[in-house]
């Protein structure tokens, strides 16, 4: 009777290692993080191109290309380097 109990315990111990493949799932979020970082480069934040012209906060002119300055969006001619 005791031997049968030990066999049942042994089966439980064997089933535990089967959960190890779950480590592969932990790697998935890391791959997604790399993809997100590549799609949003920090340099794209300061320069913007709009289909419709936007007003420059300095000269008031309408430009499709504008840069995000301290005062707001400015046209390329008003950008301070
Ligand atoms: Zn301007």
PDB file of the backbone (N, CA, C, O) and the ligand in Angstrom, with CONECT records:
HET     ZN  A 101       1
ATOM      1  N   UNK A   1       0.848  -1.194   0.000  1.00  0.00           N
ATOM      2  CA  UNK A   1       0.000   0.000   0.000  1.00  0.00           C
ATOM      3  C   UNK A   1       0.890   1.253   0.000  1.00  0.00           C
ATOM      4  O   UNK A   1       0.630   2.207  -0.732  1.00  0.00           O
ATOM      5  N   UNK A   2       1.929   1.235   0.820  1.00  0.00           N
ATOM      6  CA  UNK A   2       2.793   2.420   0.870  1.00  0.00           C
ATOM      7  C   UNK A   2       3.509   2.665  -0.459  1.00  0.00           C
ATOM      8  O   UNK A   2       3.739   3.809  -0.849  1.00  0.00           O
ATOM      9  N   UNK A   3       3.859   1.575  -1.148  1.00  0.00           N
ATOM     10  CA  UNK A   3       4.567   1.722  -2.416  1.00  0.00           C
ATOM     11  C   UNK A   3       3.694   2.450  -3.442  1.00  0.00           C
ATOM     12  O   UNK A   3       4.174   3.298  -4.195  1.00  0.00           O
ATOM     13  N   UNK A   4       2.389   2.097  -3.457  1.00  0.00           N
ATOM     14  CA  UNK A   4       1.510   2.752  -4.421  1.00  0.00           C
ATOM     15  C   UNK A   4       1.438   4.255  -4.135  1.00  0.00           C
ATOM     16  O   UNK A   4       1.323   5.070  -5.050  1.00  0.00           O
ATOM     17  N   UNK A   5       1.507   4.602  -2.853  1.00  0.00           N
ATOM     18  CA  UNK A   5       1.469   6.026  -2.502  1.00  0.00           C
ATOM     19  C   UNK A   5       2.714   6.743  -3.031  1.00  0.00           C
ATOM     20  O   UNK A   5       2.641   7.869  -3.523  1.00  0.00           O
ATOM     21  N   UNK A   6       3.853   6.063  -2.916  1.00  0.00           N
ATOM     22  CA  UNK A   6       5.087   6.672  -3.410  1.00  0.00           C
ATOM     23  C   UNK A   6       5.017   6.875  -4.922  1.00  0.00           C
ATOM     24  O   UNK A   6       5.504   7.881  -5.437  1.00  0.00           O
ATOM     25  N   UNK A   7       4.408   5.915  -5.639  1.00  0.00           N
ATOM     26  CA  UNK A   7       4.311   6.038  -7.091  1.00  0.00           C
ATOM     27  C   UNK A   7       3.479   7.272  -7.462  1.00  0.00           C
ATOM     28  O   UNK A   7       3.819   8.012  -8.386  1.00  0.00           O
ATOM     29  N   UNK A   8       2.387   7.476  -6.724  1.00  0.00           N
ATOM     30  CA  UNK A   8       1.535   8.628  -7.023  1.00  0.00           C
ATOM     31  C   UNK A   8       2.319   9.924  -6.804  1.00  0.00           C
ATOM     32  O   UNK A   8       2.192  10.874  -7.576  1.00  0.00           O
ATOM     33  N   UNK A   9       3.133   9.949  -5.737  1.00  0.00           N
ATOM     34  CA  UNK A   9       3.929  11.148  -5.460  1.00  0.00           C
ATOM     35  C   UNK A   9       4.956  11.387  -6.566  1.00  0.00           C
ATOM     36  O   UNK A   9       5.220  12.522  -6.963  1.00  0.00           O
ATOM     37  N   UNK A  10       5.534  10.264  -7.057  1.00  0.00           N
ATOM     38  CA  UNK A  10       6.545  10.371  -8.116  1.00  0.00           C
ATOM     39  C   UNK A  10       5.919  10.971  -9.373  1.00  0.00           C
ATOM     40  O   UNK A  10       6.553  11.783 -10.047  1.00  0.00           O
ATOM     41  N   UNK A  11       4.699  10.586  -9.695  1.00  0.00           N
ATOM     42  CA  UNK A  11       4.050  11.119 -10.901  1.00  0.00           C
ATOM     43  C   UNK A  11       3.858  12.635 -10.794  1.00  0.00           C
ATOM     44  O   UNK A  11       4.010  13.364 -11.774  1.00  0.00           O
ATOM     45  N   UNK A  12       3.521  13.091  -9.586  1.00  0.00           N
ATOM     46  CA  UNK A  12       3.345  14.537  -9.416  1.00  0.00           C
ATOM     47  C   UNK A  12       4.661  15.272  -9.643  1.00  0.00           C
ATOM     48  O   UNK A  12       4.704  16.347 -10.240  1.00  0.00           O
ATOM     49  N   UNK A  13       5.756  14.644  -9.136  1.00  0.00           N
ATOM     50  CA  UNK A  13       7.061  15.297  -9.289  1.00  0.00           C
ATOM     51  C   UNK A  13       7.438  15.384 -10.761  1.00  0.00           C
ATOM     52  O   UNK A  13       8.047  16.367 -11.181  1.00  0.00           O
ATOM     53  N   UNK A  14       7.090  14.379 -11.549  1.00  0.00           N
ATOM     54  CA  UNK A  14       7.451  14.367 -12.971  1.00  0.00           C
ATOM     55  C   UNK A  14       6.650  15.423 -13.738  1.00  0.00           C
ATOM     56  O   UNK A  14       7.155  16.013 -14.693  1.00  0.00           O
ATOM     57  N   UNK A  15       5.413  15.658 -13.322  1.00  0.00           N
ATOM     58  CA  UNK A  15       4.564  16.589 -14.068  1.00  0.00           C
ATOM     59  C   UNK A  15       5.052  18.034 -13.891  1.00  0.00           C
ATOM     60  O   UNK A  15       4.757  18.879 -14.736  1.00  0.00           O
ATOM     61  N   UNK A  16       5.775  18.333 -12.840  1.00  0.00           N
ATOM     62  CA  UNK A  16       6.220  19.717 -12.611  1.00  0.00           C
ATOM     63  C   UNK A  16       7.149  20.248 -13.696  1.00  0.00           C
ATOM     64  O   UNK A  16       6.956  21.368 -14.168  1.00  0.00           O
ATOM     65  N   UNK A  17       8.159  19.465 -14.105  1.00  0.00           N
ATOM     66  CA  UNK A  17       9.080  19.972 -15.145  1.00  0.00           C
ATOM     67  C   UNK A  17       8.354  20.358 -16.440  1.00  0.00           C
ATOM     68  O   UNK A  17       8.875  21.166 -17.208  1.00  0.00           O
ATOM     69  N   UNK A  18       7.188  19.810 -16.695  1.00  0.00           N
ATOM     70  CA  UNK A  18       6.479  20.132 -17.931  1.00  0.00           C
ATOM     71  C   UNK A  18       6.078  21.613 -17.976  1.00  0.00           C
ATOM     72  O   UNK A  18       5.784  22.135 -19.051  1.00  0.00           O
ATOM     73  N   UNK A  19       6.062  22.286 -16.839  1.00  0.00           N
ATOM     74  CA  UNK A  19       5.682  23.705 -16.812  1.00  0.00           C
ATOM     75  C   UNK A  19       6.846  24.621 -17.200  1.00  0.00           C
ATOM     76  O   UNK A  19       6.647  25.819 -17.399  1.00  0.00           O
ATOM     77  N   UNK A  20       8.042  24.077 -17.307  1.00  0.00           N
ATOM     78  CA  UNK A  20       9.216  24.900 -17.618  1.00  0.00           C
ATOM     79  C   UNK A  20       9.111  25.621 -18.967  1.00  0.00           C
ATOM     80  O   UNK A  20       9.552  26.766 -19.072  1.00  0.00           O
ATOM     81  N   UNK A  21       8.536  24.986 -20.009  1.00  0.00           N
ATOM     82  CA  UNK A  21       8.411  25.689 -21.303  1.00  0.00           C
ATOM     83  C   UNK A  21       7.741  27.054 -21.185  1.00  0.00           C
ATOM     84  O   UNK A  21       7.800  27.841 -22.130  1.00  0.00           O
ATOM     85  N   UNK A  22       7.107  27.360 -20.055  1.00  0.00           N
ATOM     86  CA  UNK A  22       6.462  28.666 -19.893  1.00  0.00           C
ATOM     87  C   UNK A  22       7.485  29.794 -19.955  1.00  0.00           C
ATOM     88  O   UNK A  22       7.108  30.945 -20.179  1.00  0.00           O
ATOM     89  N   UNK A  23       8.770  29.497 -19.764  1.00  0.00           N
ATOM     90  CA  UNK A  23       9.789  30.540 -19.857  1.00  0.00           C
ATOM     91  C   UNK A  23       9.807  31.159 -21.249  1.00  0.00           C
ATOM     92  O   UNK A  23      10.141  32.332 -21.414  1.00  0.00           O
ATOM     93  N   UNK A  24       9.444  30.358 -22.248  1.00  0.00           N
ATOM     94  CA  UNK A  24       9.393  30.883 -23.606  1.00  0.00           C
ATOM     95  C   UNK A  24       8.353  31.990 -23.712  1.00  0.00           C
ATOM     96  O   UNK A  24       8.554  32.952 -24.453  1.00  0.00           O
ATOM     97  N   UNK A  25       7.258  31.874 -22.994  1.00  0.00           N
ATOM     98  CA  UNK A  25       6.228  32.909 -23.043  1.00  0.00           C
ATOM     99  C   UNK A  25       6.727  34.207 -22.429  1.00  0.00           C
ATOM    100  O   UNK A  25       6.334  35.294 -22.852  1.00  0.00           O
ATOM    101  N   UNK A  26       7.601  34.090 -21.424  1.00  0.00           N
ATOM    102  CA  UNK A  26       8.123  35.291 -20.788  1.00  0.00           C
ATOM    103  C   UNK A  26       8.968  36.119 -21.762  1.00  0.00           C
ATOM    104  O   UNK A  26       9.118  37.327 -21.576  1.00  0.00           O
ATOM    105  N   UNK A  27       9.511  35.486 -22.786  1.00  0.00           N
ATOM    106  CA  UNK A  27      10.361  36.204 -23.735  1.00  0.00           C
ATOM    107  C   UNK A  27       9.520  37.014 -24.728  1.00  0.00           C
ATOM    108  O   UNK A  27      10.039  37.953 -25.332  1.00  0.00           O
ATOM    109  N   UNK A  28       8.261  36.685 -24.908  1.00  0.00           N
ATOM    110  CA  UNK A  28       7.420  37.378 -25.879  1.00  0.00           C
ATOM    111  C   UNK A  28       7.304  38.866 -25.573  1.00  0.00           C
ATOM    112  O   UNK A  28       7.494  39.675 -26.481  1.00  0.00           O
ATOM    113  N   UNK A  29       7.002  39.270 -24.334  1.00  0.00           N
ATOM    114  CA  UNK A  29       6.889  40.710 -24.025  1.00  0.00           C
ATOM    115  C   UNK A  29       8.171  41.461 -24.359  1.00  0.00           C
ATOM    116  O   UNK A  29       8.116  42.630 -24.741  1.00  0.00           O
ATOM    117  N   UNK A  30       9.314  40.817 -24.222  1.00  0.00           N
ATOM    118  CA  UNK A  30      10.582  41.486 -24.531  1.00  0.00           C
ATOM    119  C   UNK A  30      10.665  41.792 -26.008  1.00  0.00           C
ATOM    120  O   UNK A  30      11.120  42.872 -26.384  1.00  0.00           O
ATOM    121  N   UNK A  31      10.235  40.864 -26.864  1.00  0.00           N
ATOM    122  CA  UNK A  31      10.272  41.088 -28.306  1.00  0.00           C
ATOM    123  C   UNK A  31       9.356  42.254 -28.678  1.00  0.00           C
ATOM    124  O   UNK A  31       9.720  43.080 -29.515  1.00  0.00           O
ATOM    125  N   UNK A  32       8.175  42.328 -28.068  1.00  0.00           N
ATOM    126  CA  UNK A  32       7.241  43.414 -28.381  1.00  0.00           C
ATOM    127  C   UNK A  32       7.826  44.749 -27.969  1.00  0.00           C
ATOM    128  O   UNK A  32       7.619  45.755 -28.648  1.00  0.00           O
ATOM    129  N   UNK A  33       8.567  44.770 -26.848  1.00  0.00           N
ATOM    130  CA  UNK A  33       9.164  46.024 -26.386  1.00  0.00           C
ATOM    131  C   UNK A  33      10.172  46.541 -27.393  1.00  0.00           C
ATOM    132  O   UNK A  33      10.229  47.747 -27.634  1.00  0.00           O
ATOM    133  N   UNK A  34      10.973  45.664 -27.991  1.00  0.00           N
ATOM    134  CA  UNK A  34      11.957  46.090 -28.971  1.00  0.00           C
ATOM    135  C   UNK A  34      11.253  46.669 -30.197  1.00  0.00           C
ATOM    136  O   UNK A  34      11.702  47.677 -30.742  1.00  0.00           O
ATOM    137  N   UNK A  35      10.162  46.051 -30.637  1.00  0.00           N
ATOM    138  CA  UNK A  35       9.450  46.519 -31.826  1.00  0.00           C
ATOM    139  C   UNK A  35       8.872  47.905 -31.584  1.00  0.00           C
ATOM    140  O   UNK A  35       8.915  48.753 -32.475  1.00  0.00           O
ATOM    141  N   UNK A  36       8.332  48.149 -30.395  1.00  0.00           N
ATOM    142  CA  UNK A  36       7.739  49.451 -30.083  1.00  0.00           C
ATOM    143  C   UNK A  36       8.808  50.539 -30.072  1.00  0.00           C
ATOM    144  O   UNK A  36       8.574  51.644 -30.561  1.00  0.00           O
ATOM    145  N   UNK A  37       9.974  50.236 -29.520  1.00  0.00           N
ATOM    146  CA  UNK A  37      11.034  51.231 -29.453  1.00  0.00           C
ATOM    147  C   UNK A  37      11.499  51.624 -30.842  1.00  0.00           C
ATOM    148  O   UNK A  37      11.833  52.787 -31.069  1.00  0.00           O
ATOM    149  N   UNK A  38      11.529  50.679 -31.783  1.00  0.00           N
ATOM    150  CA  UNK A  38      11.979  50.989 -33.138  1.00  0.00           C
ATOM    151  C   UNK A  38      10.974  51.842 -33.890  1.00  0.00           C
ATOM    152  O   UNK A  38      11.366  52.622 -34.757  1.00  0.00           O
ATOM    153  N   UNK A  39       9.698  51.717 -33.583  1.00  0.00           N
ATOM    154  CA  UNK A  39       8.678  52.476 -34.301  1.00  0.00           C
ATOM    155  C   UNK A  39       8.589  53.923 -33.812  1.00  0.00           C
ATOM    156  O   UNK A  39       8.089  54.781 -34.540  1.00  0.00           O
ATOM    157  N   UNK A  40       9.058  54.210 -32.611  1.00  0.00           N
ATOM    158  CA  UNK A  40       8.939  55.557 -32.056  1.00  0.00           C
ATOM    159  C   UNK A  40      10.307  56.113 -31.684  1.00  0.00           C
ATOM    160  O   UNK A  40      10.643  56.186 -30.502  1.00  0.00           O
ATOM    161  N   UNK A  41      11.101  56.507 -32.679  1.00  0.00           N
ATOM    162  CA  UNK A  41      12.394  57.116 -32.379  1.00  0.00           C
ATOM    163  C   UNK A  41      12.216  58.479 -31.736  1.00  0.00           C
ATOM    164  O   UNK A  41      11.347  59.230 -32.181  1.00  0.00           O
ATOM    165  N   UNK A  42      12.983  58.848 -30.718  1.00  0.00           N
ATOM    166  CA  UNK A  42      12.848  60.133 -30.007  1.00  0.00           C
ATOM    167  C   UNK A  42      12.994  61.329 -30.928  1.00  0.00           C
ATOM    168  O   UNK A  42      12.401  62.373 -30.654  1.00  0.00           O
ATOM    169  N   UNK A  43      13.764  61.224 -32.017  1.00  0.00           N
ATOM    170  CA  UNK A  43      14.026  62.373 -32.888  1.00  0.00           C
ATOM    171  C   UNK A  43      12.769  62.792 -33.632  1.00  0.00           C
ATOM    172  O   UNK A  43      12.686  63.936 -34.080  1.00  0.00           O
ATOM    173  N   UNK A  44      11.777  61.899 -33.781  1.00  0.00           N
ATOM    174  CA  UNK A  44      10.572  62.208 -34.544  1.00  0.00           C
ATOM    175  C   UNK A  44       9.646  63.146 -33.769  1.00  0.00           C
ATOM    176  O   UNK A  44       8.667  63.635 -34.332  1.00  0.00           O
ATOM    177  N   UNK A  45       9.929  63.405 -32.500  1.00  0.00           N
ATOM    178  CA  UNK A  45       9.033  64.227 -31.684  1.00  0.00           C
ATOM    179  C   UNK A  45       9.157  65.704 -32.017  1.00  0.00           C
ATOM    180  O   UNK A  45       8.154  66.416 -31.972  1.00  0.00           O
ATOM    181  N   UNK A  46      10.346  66.193 -32.351  1.00  0.00           N
ATOM    182  CA  UNK A  46      10.549  67.623 -32.562  1.00  0.00           C
ATOM    183  C   UNK A  46      10.102  68.063 -33.957  1.00  0.00           C
ATOM    184  O   UNK A  46       9.634  69.190 -34.116  1.00  0.00           O
ATOM    185  N   UNK A  47      10.231  67.215 -34.957  1.00  0.00           N
ATOM    186  CA  UNK A  47       9.887  67.586 -36.321  1.00  0.00           C
ATOM    187  C   UNK A  47       8.578  66.915 -36.729  1.00  0.00           C
ATOM    188  O   UNK A  47       8.385  65.724 -36.487  1.00  0.00           O
ATOM    189  N   UNK A  48       7.678  67.682 -37.348  1.00  0.00           N
ATOM    190  CA  UNK A  48       6.418  67.112 -37.807  1.00  0.00           C
ATOM    191  C   UNK A  48       6.056  67.616 -39.189  1.00  0.00           C
ATOM    192  O   UNK A  48       6.365  68.751 -39.551  1.00  0.00           O
ATOM    193  N   UNK A  49       5.399  66.762 -39.957  1.00  0.00           N
ATOM    194  CA  UNK A  49       4.922  67.132 -41.285  1.00  0.00           C
ATOM    195  C   UNK A  49       3.426  66.867 -41.341  1.00  0.00           C
ATOM    196  O   UNK A  49       2.986  65.736 -41.139  1.00  0.00           O
ATOM    197  N   UNK A  50       2.636  67.912 -41.616  1.00  0.00           N
ATOM    198  CA  UNK A  50       1.185  67.762 -41.644  1.00  0.00           C
ATOM    199  C   UNK A  50       0.647  67.892 -43.054  1.00  0.00           C
ATOM    200  O   UNK A  50       1.165  68.711 -43.814  1.00  0.00           O
ATOM    201  N   UNK A  51      -0.360  67.132 -43.443  1.00  0.00           N
ATOM    202  CA  UNK A  51      -1.003  67.270 -44.757  1.00  0.00           C
ATOM    203  C   UNK A  51      -1.569  68.665 -44.957  1.00  0.00           C
ATOM    204  O   UNK A  51      -1.547  69.200 -46.066  1.00  0.00           O
ATOM    205  N   UNK A  52      -2.076  69.255 -43.878  1.00  0.00           N
ATOM    206  CA  UNK A  52      -2.641  70.606 -43.963  1.00  0.00           C
ATOM    207  C   UNK A  52      -1.706  71.585 -43.251  1.00  0.00           C
ATOM    208  O   UNK A  52      -1.159  71.264 -42.196  1.00  0.00           O
ATOM    209  N   UNK A  53      -1.515  72.811 -43.839  1.00  0.00           N
ATOM    210  CA  UNK A  53      -0.625  73.805 -43.255  1.00  0.00           C
ATOM    211  C   UNK A  53      -1.055  74.188 -41.835  1.00  0.00           C
ATOM    212  O   UNK A  53      -2.247  74.266 -41.537  1.00  0.00           O
ATOM    213  N   UNK A  54      -0.077  74.423 -40.975  1.00  0.00           N
ATOM    214  CA  UNK A  54      -0.356  74.882 -39.620  1.00  0.00           C
ATOM    215  C   UNK A  54       0.291  76.245 -39.408  1.00  0.00           C
ATOM    216  O   UNK A  54       1.311  76.563 -40.020  1.00  0.00           O
ATOM    217  N   UNK A  55      -0.307  77.037 -38.543  1.00  0.00           N
ATOM    218  CA  UNK A  55       0.190  78.396 -38.336  1.00  0.00           C
ATOM    219  C   UNK A  55       1.442  78.404 -37.473  1.00  0.00           C
ATOM    220  O   UNK A  55       1.523  77.740 -36.439  1.00  0.00           O
ATOM    221  N   UNK A  56       2.419  79.185 -37.938  1.00  0.00           N
ATOM    222  CA  UNK A  56       3.655  79.337 -37.179  1.00  0.00           C
ATOM    223  C   UNK A  56       3.410  80.325 -36.039  1.00  0.00           C
ATOM    224  O   UNK A  56       2.820  81.383 -36.255  1.00  0.00           O
ATOM    225  N   UNK A  57       3.854  79.990 -34.837  1.00  0.00           N
ATOM    226  CA  UNK A  57       3.606  80.838 -33.676  1.00  0.00           C
ATOM    227  C   UNK A  57       4.473  82.098 -33.702  1.00  0.00           C
ATOM    228  O   UNK A  57       4.229  83.020 -32.923  1.00  0.00           O
ATOM    229  N   UNK A  58       5.475  82.159 -34.574  1.00  0.00           N
ATOM    230  CA  UNK A  58       6.387  83.304 -34.587  1.00  0.00           C
ATOM    231  C   UNK A  58       6.058  84.263 -35.729  1.00  0.00           C
ATOM    232  O   UNK A  58       5.880  85.458 -35.493  1.00  0.00           O
ATOM    233  N   UNK A  59       5.975  83.757 -36.968  1.00  0.00           N
ATOM    234  CA  UNK A  59       5.737  84.637 -38.113  1.00  0.00           C
ATOM    235  C   UNK A  59       4.283  84.572 -38.574  1.00  0.00           C
ATOM    236  O   UNK A  59       3.867  85.386 -39.398  1.00  0.00           O
ATOM    237  N   UNK A  60       3.511  83.630 -38.066  1.00  0.00           N
ATOM    238  CA  UNK A  60       2.098  83.528 -38.425  1.00  0.00           C
ATOM    239  C   UNK A  60       1.870  82.877 -39.772  1.00  0.00           C
ATOM    240  O   UNK A  60       0.725  82.724 -40.199  1.00  0.00           O
ATOM    241  N   UNK A  61       2.933  82.492 -40.444  1.00  0.00           N
ATOM    242  CA  UNK A  61       2.794  81.860 -41.759  1.00  0.00           C
ATOM    243  C   UNK A  61       2.338  80.411 -41.640  1.00  0.00           C
ATOM    244  O   UNK A  61       2.546  79.738 -40.630  1.00  0.00           O
ATOM    245  N   UNK A  62       1.707  79.967 -42.720  1.00  0.00           N
ATOM    246  CA  UNK A  62       1.233  78.590 -42.727  1.00  0.00           C
ATOM    247  C   UNK A  62       2.252  77.701 -43.428  1.00  0.00           C
ATOM    248  O   UNK A  62       2.613  77.936 -44.581  1.00  0.00           O
ATOM    249  N   UNK A  63       2.697  76.703 -42.732  1.00  0.00           N
ATOM    250  CA  UNK A  63       3.668  75.772 -43.308  1.00  0.00           C
ATOM    251  C   UNK A  63       3.249  74.345 -42.994  1.00  0.00           C
ATOM    252  O   UNK A  63       2.689  74.055 -41.936  1.00  0.00           O
ATOM    253  N   UNK A  64       3.538  73.461 -43.945  1.00  0.00           N
ATOM    254  CA  UNK A  64       3.251  72.044 -43.668  1.00  0.00           C
ATOM    255  C   UNK A  64       4.326  71.440 -42.777  1.00  0.00           C
ATOM    256  O   UNK A  64       4.079  70.513 -42.006  1.00  0.00           O
ATOM    257  N   UNK A  65       5.521  71.993 -42.908  1.00  0.00           N
ATOM    258  CA  UNK A  65       6.608  71.499 -42.063  1.00  0.00           C
ATOM    259  C   UNK A  65       6.757  72.414 -40.859  1.00  0.00           C
ATOM    260  O   UNK A  65       6.789  73.635 -41.012  1.00  0.00           O
ATOM    261  N   UNK A  66       6.845  71.861 -39.700  1.00  0.00           N
ATOM    262  CA  UNK A  66       7.025  72.694 -38.522  1.00  0.00           C
ATOM    263  C   UNK A  66       7.793  71.928 -37.454  1.00  0.00           C
ATOM    264  O   UNK A  66       7.832  70.697 -37.441  1.00  0.00           O
ATOM    265  N   UNK A  67       8.393  72.690 -36.572  1.00  0.00           N
ATOM    266  CA  UNK A  67       9.190  72.104 -35.502  1.00  0.00           C
ATOM    267  C   UNK A  67       8.579  72.476 -34.161  1.00  0.00           C
ATOM    268  O   UNK A  67       8.026  73.563 -33.998  1.00  0.00           O
ATOM    269  N   UNK A  68       8.681  71.576 -33.218  1.00  0.00           N
ATOM    270  CA  UNK A  68       8.154  71.836 -31.884  1.00  0.00           C
ATOM    271  C   UNK A  68       9.194  72.597 -31.070  1.00  0.00           C
ATOM    272  O   UNK A  68      10.144  72.006 -30.556  1.00  0.00           O
ATOM    273  N   UNK A  69       9.009  73.917 -30.955  1.00  0.00           N
ATOM    274  CA  UNK A  69       9.926  74.744 -30.184  1.00  0.00           C
ATOM    275  C   UNK A  69       9.399  74.982 -28.780  1.00  0.00           C
ATOM    276  O   UNK A  69       8.413  74.370 -28.369  1.00  0.00           O
ATOM    277  N   UNK A  70      10.062  75.877 -28.037  1.00  0.00           N
ATOM    278  CA  UNK A  70       9.634  76.176 -26.673  1.00  0.00           C
ATOM    279  C   UNK A  70       8.285  76.892 -26.664  1.00  0.00           C
ATOM    280  O   UNK A  70       7.478  76.680 -25.758  1.00  0.00           O
ATOM    281  N   UNK A  71       8.029  77.751 -27.682  1.00  0.00           N
ATOM    282  CA  UNK A  71       6.783  78.515 -27.739  1.00  0.00           C
ATOM    283  C   UNK A  71       5.658  77.737 -28.413  1.00  0.00           C
ATOM    284  O   UNK A  71       4.485  78.065 -28.233  1.00  0.00           O
ATOM    285  N   UNK A  72       5.998  76.725 -29.174  1.00  0.00           N
ATOM    286  CA  UNK A  72       4.991  75.955 -29.913  1.00  0.00           C
ATOM    287  C   UNK A  72       5.553  75.536 -31.255  1.00  0.00           C
ATOM    288  O   UNK A  72       6.764  75.379 -31.405  1.00  0.00           O
ATOM    289  N   UNK A  73       4.673  75.354 -32.237  1.00  0.00           N
ATOM    290  CA  UNK A  73       5.124  74.925 -33.561  1.00  0.00           C
ATOM    291  C   UNK A  73       5.598  76.133 -34.363  1.00  0.00           C
ATOM    292  O   UNK A  73       4.882  77.125 -34.496  1.00  0.00           O
ATOM    293  N   UNK A  74       6.809  76.034 -34.891  1.00  0.00           N
ATOM    294  CA  UNK A  74       7.358  77.103 -35.717  1.00  0.00           C
ATOM    295  C   UNK A  74       7.742  76.544 -37.080  1.00  0.00           C
ATOM    296  O   UNK A  74       8.052  75.360 -37.207  1.00  0.00           O
ATOM    297  N   UNK A  75       7.719  77.413 -38.114  1.00  0.00           N
ATOM    298  CA  UNK A  75       8.061  76.971 -39.456  1.00  0.00           C
ATOM    299  C   UNK A  75       9.596  76.801 -39.536  1.00  0.00           C
ATOM    300  O   UNK A  75      10.322  77.293 -38.672  1.00  0.00           O
ATOM    301  N   UNK A  76      10.075  76.109 -40.570  1.00  0.00           N
ATOM    302  CA  UNK A  76      11.524  75.881 -40.699  1.00  0.00           C
ATOM    303  C   UNK A  76      12.324  77.176 -40.693  1.00  0.00           C
ATOM    304  O   UNK A  76      13.459  77.190 -40.217  1.00  0.00           O
ATOM    305  N   UNK A  77      11.751  78.282 -41.216  1.00  0.00           N
ATOM    306  CA  UNK A  77      12.479  79.546 -41.279  1.00  0.00           C
ATOM    307  C   UNK A  77      12.681  80.164 -39.894  1.00  0.00           C
ATOM    308  O   UNK A  77      13.620  80.932 -39.683  1.00  0.00           O
ATOM    309  N   UNK A  78      11.802  79.829 -38.962  1.00  0.00           N
ATOM    310  CA  UNK A  78      11.856  80.423 -37.626  1.00  0.00           C
ATOM    311  C   UNK A  78      12.522  79.498 -36.595  1.00  0.00           C
ATOM    312  O   UNK A  78      12.616  79.837 -35.416  1.00  0.00           O
ATOM    313  N   UNK A  79      12.971  78.354 -37.047  1.00  0.00           N
ATOM    314  CA  UNK A  79      13.585  77.418 -36.097  1.00  0.00           C
ATOM    315  C   UNK A  79      14.903  77.981 -35.588  1.00  0.00           C
ATOM    316  O   UNK A  79      15.738  78.426 -36.376  1.00  0.00           O
ATOM    317  N   UNK A  80      15.088  77.962 -34.298  1.00  0.00           N
ATOM    318  CA  UNK A  80      16.361  78.397 -33.719  1.00  0.00           C
ATOM    319  C   UNK A  80      17.210  77.166 -33.460  1.00  0.00           C
ATOM    320  O   UNK A  80      16.821  76.261 -32.722  1.00  0.00           O
ATOM    321  N   UNK A  81      18.367  77.154 -34.078  1.00  0.00           N
ATOM    322  CA  UNK A  81      19.246  75.991 -33.911  1.00  0.00           C
ATOM    323  C   UNK A  81      20.129  76.228 -32.762  1.00  0.00           C
ATOM    324  O   UNK A  81      20.956  75.379 -32.433  1.00  0.00           O
TER     325      UNK A  81
HETATM  326 ZN    ZN A 101       7.671  81.071 -38.957  1.00  0.00          ZN
END
